[in-house]
């Protein structure tokens, strides 16, 4: 994951008060629930890649020992 520059936030309390009065706040909260599924899928893919890489590394080490 690439590093992202920091963003300064000013008067975020004022924005929250205005946002809670409108429909956009409800939509944002409902959309937030879906991120966990995506994160779980990413974690599963990363774990699978890690296992595959460990297997490949083990095979390389075995071949090196076998050749010597």
C-alpha positions as CSV (number, residue, x, y, z in Angstrom):
1,X,0.0,0.0,0.0
2,X,1.4,3.4,-1.0
3,X,1.9,6.1,1.6
4,X,-0.6,8.9,1.3
5,X,0.1,12.5,2.3
6,X,-1.5,13.8,5.5
7,X,-4.6,16.0,5.0
8,X,-5.4,18.8,7.5
9,X,-8.9,18.8,8.7
10,X,-10.4,22.0,10.2
11,X,-13.7,22.4,12.0
12,X,-14.6,18.8,11.5
13,X,-17.2,19.1,14.3
14,X,-19.2,21.7,12.3
15,X,-19.3,19.4,9.3
16,X,-20.5,16.5,11.4
17,X,-23.4,18.5,12.8
18,X,-24.6,19.6,9.4
19,X,-24.1,16.1,7.9
20,X,-26.2,14.4,10.5
21,X,-29.3,16.4,9.6
22,X,-29.3,15.3,5.9
23,X,-29.9,12.1,4.0
24,X,-26.3,12.0,2.9
25,X,-25.2,11.0,6.4
26,X,-27.4,7.9,6.4
27,X,-26.2,6.9,2.9
28,X,-22.6,7.3,4.0
29,X,-23.2,5.2,7.2
30,X,-24.9,2.4,5.2
31,X,-22.1,2.4,2.6
32,X,-19.6,2.0,5.4
33,X,-20.9,-1.4,6.3
34,X,-19.8,-2.9,3.0
35,X,-16.1,-2.1,3.5
36,X,-15.6,-5.0,5.9
37,X,-16.4,-7.6,3.2
38,X,-13.9,-6.0,0.8
39,X,-11.2,-5.9,3.5
40,X,-11.9,-9.6,4.4
41,X,-11.5,-10.6,0.7
42,X,-8.2,-8.6,0.5
43,X,-6.9,-10.3,3.7
44,X,-7.8,-13.7,2.3
45,X,-6.0,-13.0,-1.0
46,X,-3.0,-11.7,0.8
47,X,-2.8,-14.7,3.1
48,X,-3.0,-17.0,0.0
49,X,-0.2,-15.1,-1.7
50,X,1.9,-15.4,1.5
51,X,1.4,-19.1,1.6
52,X,2.3,-19.5,-2.0
53,X,5.4,-17.4,-1.7
54,X,6.5,-19.4,1.4
55,X,6.1,-22.6,-0.7
56,X,8.1,-21.3,-3.5
57,X,10.8,-20.1,-1.2
58,X,11.0,-23.6,0.4
59,X,11.3,-25.3,-3.0
60,X,14.1,-22.9,-3.9
61,X,16.0,-23.8,-0.7
62,X,15.4,-27.5,-1.3
63,X,16.7,-27.3,-4.8
64,X,19.8,-25.4,-3.6
65,X,20.5,-28.0,-1.0
66,X,19.9,-30.8,-3.4
67,X,22.3,-29.3,-6.0
68,X,25.2,-29.0,-3.5
